[in-house]
Every structure is written in structure tokens, then in C-alpha cells.
Amino acid sequence: MTEKQFEALAKLIRLRGGVSQEAARLVLVEGRQQVEVAAVLNTTPQAVANVIRRCKTAIELAKTVSDEPDER
């Protein structure tokens, strides 16, 4: 994921900075491992997993919306 895509995702799911947003960025943009990110940011692996799950759910929902035909 690019930095630009991540910024759009962060706005979409209302990540407001802080540890959660940085954890998501490190995993999704830089490709770092969740356990490593948890240690670096002094948070739990579960907290990192939770924010990544939120991000992936939002990505899948956005894909579903973009794949649906326009029913106007």
C-alpha cells in the first residue's frame, strides 16, 4: 500500500494519529511484522492486530462498493 492510499484509508476509518495509526502504517505501508511493530511502539500484539483487522475490513468493503454496478 502506498502512503497516499494509507492516508485515505486512515481518513475513511477515522484513525486519528497516535499508536494505532502508526502501527497500521508500519505494517501496511512499510511491510513490517505485527509483533515487531508492537515491540517498537510499546503496545500489545493484540492492539496491532485489532487495528490491522479494522483496516483490512474497510479495504474489503471499499472493494465491494467499487465492484458493484451502479444501480441508478
N, CA, C and O of each residue as an XYZ file, in Angstrom:
288
protein
N       0.855     -1.171      0.000
C       0.000      0.000      0.000
C       0.898      1.230      0.000
O       1.916      1.273      0.691
N       0.509      2.218     -0.777
C       1.288      3.456     -0.807
C       0.911      4.345      0.380
O      -0.110      4.139      1.036
N       1.751      5.321      0.629
C       1.470      6.288      1.697
C       0.164      7.037      1.404
O      -0.631      7.284      2.311
N      -0.049      7.393      0.142
C      -1.272      8.108     -0.246
C      -2.512      7.242      0.001
O      -3.518      7.736      0.511
N      -2.447      5.971     -0.353
C      -3.565      5.060     -0.103
C      -3.812      4.925      1.396
O      -4.957      4.904      1.847
N      -2.722      4.834      2.165
C      -2.873      4.703      3.608
C      -3.540      5.935      4.209
O      -4.414      5.809      5.066
N      -3.142      7.103      3.775
C      -3.751      8.334      4.300
C      -5.251      8.358      4.022
O      -6.033      8.773      4.877
N      -5.656      7.917      2.836
C      -7.083      7.850      2.507
C      -7.793      6.838      3.403
O      -8.891      7.101      3.892
N      -7.169      5.691      3.615
C      -7.741      4.667      4.488
C      -7.875      5.184      5.915
O      -8.903      4.978      6.560
N      -6.842      5.853      6.403
C      -6.868      6.396      7.766
C      -8.022      7.378      7.937
O      -8.686      7.383      8.973
N      -8.261      8.206      6.926
C      -9.397      9.133      6.982
C     -10.715      8.376      6.954
O     -11.643      8.699      7.696
N     -10.794      7.377      6.102
C     -12.019      6.601      5.949
C     -12.444      5.945      7.258
O     -13.623      5.969      7.611
N     -11.492      5.363      7.976
C     -11.847      4.665      9.220
C     -11.573      5.508     10.462
O     -11.647      5.023     11.591
N     -11.257      6.775     10.229
C     -11.085      7.757     11.296
C      -9.977      7.399     12.292
O     -10.158      7.491     13.506
N      -8.833      6.991     11.751
C      -7.651      6.857     12.599
C      -7.152      8.266     12.853
O      -6.937      9.025     11.908
N      -6.967      8.622     14.097
C      -6.621      9.998     14.434
C      -5.198     10.122     14.985
O      -4.981     10.743     16.026
N      -4.259      9.543     14.300
C      -2.886      9.624     14.766
C      -2.645      8.670     15.916
O      -3.448      7.770     16.161
N      -1.574      8.856     16.604
C      -1.264      8.028     17.753
C      -0.718      6.663     17.378
O      -0.349      6.407     16.232
N      -0.679      5.803     18.372
C      -0.064      4.489     18.237
C      -0.795      3.624     17.210
O      -0.152      2.941     16.413
N      -2.114      3.644     17.219
C      -2.869      2.805     16.277
C      -2.558      3.160     14.836
O      -2.325      2.275     14.013
N      -2.554      4.438     14.526
C      -2.287      4.854     13.150
C      -0.855      4.521     12.756
O      -0.615      4.052     11.643
N       0.087      4.753     13.641
C       1.483      4.455     13.322
C       1.689      2.949     13.156
O       2.433      2.517     12.276
N       1.036      2.158     13.994
C       1.136      0.702     13.866
C       0.605      0.249     12.513
O       1.236     -0.556     11.828
N      -0.545      0.765     12.137
C      -1.129      0.397     10.843
C      -0.210      0.818      9.699
O      -0.013      0.056      8.753
N       0.345      2.005      9.777
C       1.239      2.488      8.720
C       2.479      1.605      8.588
O       2.886      1.256      7.480
N       3.073      1.250      9.723
C       4.277      0.421      9.687
C       4.005     -0.948      9.065
O       4.836     -1.476      8.327
N       2.845     -1.515      9.365
C       2.510     -2.833      8.817
C       2.091     -2.732      7.351
O       2.596     -3.470      6.505
N       1.172     -1.822      7.053
C       0.576     -1.780      5.717
C       1.438     -1.074      4.673
O       1.432     -1.465      3.506
N       2.172     -0.052      5.070
C       2.987      0.703      4.112
C       4.415      0.165      4.069
O       4.975     -0.048      2.993
N       5.001     -0.054      5.248
C       6.402     -0.486      5.294
C       6.568     -1.998      5.270
O       7.675     -2.496      5.066
N       5.472     -2.738      5.478
C       5.543     -4.193      5.410
C       6.182     -4.866      6.605
O       6.651     -5.999      6.503
N       6.206     -4.183      7.734
C       6.827     -4.764      8.928
C       5.875     -5.751      9.593
O       4.662     -5.691      9.392
N       6.431     -6.647     10.376
C       5.645     -7.667     11.067
C       4.906     -7.064     12.263
O       5.414     -6.162     12.928
N       3.709     -7.570     12.525
C       2.888     -7.030     13.606
C       3.568     -7.138     14.970
O       3.502     -6.202     15.766
N       4.212     -8.256     15.244
C       4.877     -8.443     16.546
C       6.019     -7.445     16.709
O       6.209     -6.881     17.786
N       6.770     -7.233     15.649
C       7.868     -6.260     15.672
C       7.325     -4.854     15.933
O       7.877     -4.110     16.743
N       6.248     -4.500     15.245
C       5.642     -3.176     15.400
C       5.148     -2.985     16.830
O       5.320     -1.910     17.406
N       4.547     -4.002     17.398
C       4.069     -3.914     18.779
C       5.226     -3.615     19.727
O       5.097     -2.782     20.624
N       6.350     -4.290     19.532
C       7.511     -4.068     20.394
C       8.076     -2.664     20.216
O       8.398     -1.993     21.196
N       8.197     -2.221     18.973
C       8.754     -0.897     18.681
C       7.890      0.206     19.283
O       8.407      1.193     19.806
N       6.573      0.033     19.207
C       5.651      1.069     19.685
C       5.212      0.870     21.135
O       4.382      1.617     21.653
N       5.785     -0.153     21.782
C       5.469     -0.432     23.184
C       3.967     -0.609     23.401
O       3.371     -0.010     24.296
N       3.381     -1.446     22.556
C       1.970     -1.789     22.680
C       1.848     -3.297     22.560
O       2.851     -3.987     22.380
N       0.654     -3.809     22.656
C       0.471     -5.257     22.597
C       0.279     -5.727     21.157
O      -0.218     -4.979     20.315
N       0.674     -6.958     20.883
C       0.403     -7.516     19.559
C      -1.097     -7.523     19.237
O      -1.489     -7.343     18.084
N      -1.921     -7.730     20.250
C      -3.371     -7.733     20.043
C      -3.866     -6.367     19.577
O      -4.736     -6.290     18.710
N      -3.324     -5.292     20.142
C      -3.725     -3.944     19.727
C      -3.368     -3.708     18.259
O      -4.144     -3.115     17.509
N      -2.199     -4.175     17.864
C      -1.786     -4.036     16.464
C      -2.696     -4.880     15.574
O      -3.151     -4.413     14.530
N      -2.960     -6.103     15.978
C      -3.840     -6.980     15.198
C      -5.228     -6.365     15.038
O      -5.838     -6.465     13.973
N      -5.721     -5.733     16.095
C      -7.055     -5.119     16.035
C      -7.116     -4.001     15.002
O      -8.068     -3.937     14.223
N      -6.125     -3.124     14.981
C      -6.155     -2.015     14.019
C      -5.947     -2.534     12.596
O      -6.529     -1.994     11.655
N      -5.143     -3.555     12.429
C      -4.950     -4.133     11.096
C      -6.242     -4.792     10.616
O      -6.586     -4.693      9.438
N      -6.945     -5.451     11.503
C      -8.232     -6.054     11.142
C      -9.225     -4.980     10.702
O      -9.933     -5.159      9.710
N      -9.281     -3.861     11.436
C     -10.157     -2.744     11.045
C      -9.809     -2.246      9.650
O     -10.693     -2.002      8.829
N      -8.524     -2.097      9.392
C      -8.072     -1.613      8.086
C      -8.447     -2.585      6.977
O      -8.966     -2.174      5.939
N      -8.190     -3.853      7.186
C      -8.471     -4.847      6.151
C      -9.965     -4.970      5.889
O     -10.382     -5.162      4.747
N     -10.769     -4.862      6.934
C     -12.223     -4.886      6.764
C     -12.674     -3.707      5.916
O     -13.492     -3.867      5.010
N     -12.145     -2.527      6.203
C     -12.502     -1.331      5.430
C     -12.066     -1.469      3.974
O     -12.794     -1.064      3.068
N     -10.900     -2.031      3.748
C     -10.411     -2.228      2.381
C     -11.346     -3.166      1.616
O     -11.706     -2.888      0.472
N     -11.735     -4.267      2.241
C     -12.635     -5.218      1.583
C     -13.995     -4.594      1.295
O     -14.570     -4.824      0.230
N     -14.510     -3.810      2.230
C     -15.792     -3.137      1.999
C     -15.687     -2.143      0.846
O     -16.594     -2.050      0.018
N     -14.596     -1.409      0.792
C     -14.398     -0.449     -0.294
C     -14.302     -1.168     -1.644
O     -14.818     -0.677     -2.648
N     -13.649     -2.316     -1.666
C     -13.563     -3.093     -2.903
C     -14.944     -3.560     -3.343
O     -15.264     -3.529     -4.531
N     -15.759     -3.989     -2.392
C     -17.113     -4.433     -2.700
C     -17.920     -3.305     -3.317
O     -18.623     -3.507     -4.307
N     -17.821     -2.128     -2.739
C     -18.545     -0.971     -3.265
C     -18.073     -0.641     -4.677
O     -18.890     -0.378     -5.560
N     -16.776     -0.653     -4.891
C     -16.254     -0.275     -6.208
C     -16.530     -1.337     -7.267
O     -16.553     -1.025     -8.458
N     -16.741     -2.585     -6.854
C     -17.017     -3.668     -7.798
C     -18.489     -3.764     -8.180
O     -18.823     -4.363     -9.202
N     -19.369     -3.184     -7.378
C     -20.807     -3.263     -7.636
C     -21.191     -2.362     -8.800
O     -20.686     -1.245     -8.911
N     -22.083     -2.838     -9.672
C     -22.557     -1.962    -10.748
C     -23.405     -0.831    -10.180
O     -24.090     -0.997     -9.171
N     -23.351      0.285    -10.821
C     -24.131      1.443    -10.402
C     -25.600      1.177    -10.694
O     -25.966      0.921    -11.842
N     -26.449      1.234     -9.665
C     -27.872      0.915     -9.820
C     -28.734      2.165     -9.819
O     -29.724      2.225     -9.089
N     -28.392      3.138    -10.595
C     -29.191      4.366    -10.646
C     -30.383      4.201    -11.514
O     -31.167      5.137    -11.670
